Amino acid sequence: MDIDQEIAWLNNVLFFKDAPLQEVVKILERYYALKIEIEDQELLGCKISGKFKETDIKNVLEGLQFIVDIHYVVDQDGSINISEEGCF
């Protein structure tokens, strides 16, 4: 984590700079205390750059849809499944 990410974290901002989706998912799981499954392993390496300020998980996932061509579903137990479309 670099200094920009550390400062963002202290200000309740999620900040990603060329982070692999796998790393982003781990951070989102910790931040929102939920489970996220990625169905297509090829998506794990997709690079994510963006900033999300004090927002709920739905807004973050919708933002990720613009960065990486993904589809997500929230299960009844609250876990999230991300399926592939692919990296842009």
Secondary structure, 3 states (H helix, E strand, C coil): CCHHHHHHHHCCEEEEEEEEHHHHHHHHHHHHCCCEEECCHHHHHCEEEEEEECCCHHHHHHHHHHHCEEEEEECCCCCEEEEEEECC
